[in-house]
Amino acid sequence: MEVRIGVQHVNRELTLESAQSADEVQDTIAKAVSGDEPLLVLTDEKGRRVVVPADKLAYIEIGEESSRRVGFGSASA
């Protein structure tokens, strides 16, 4: 699933593909925004960590979970 993170005073948004479910990502975000965690830490599909100070978050967009496609195109019947 794709996660887009807007950071205050930064022109570009951070985008990552996460293997976590939407609920897991939302729970992690909720902990950071509520003040329980000072940092938002998400891990992408390749194991890289994205760390953002929770007080600098502008917005977060969580994309829909999609099944992986195999091949060069999708055939629909």
Secondary structure as GFF3:
##gff-version 3
##sequence-region A 1 77
A	DSSP	beta_strand	2	7	.	.	.	ID=ss1
A	DSSP	beta_strand	14	17	.	.	.	ID=ss2
A	DSSP	alpha_helix	22	34	.	.	.	ID=ss3
A	DSSP	beta_strand	39	43	.	.	.	ID=ss4
A	DSSP	beta_strand	49	53	.	.	.	ID=ss5
A	DSSP	three_ten_helix	54	56	.	.	.	ID=ss6
A	DSSP	beta_strand	57	62	.	.	.	ID=ss7
###
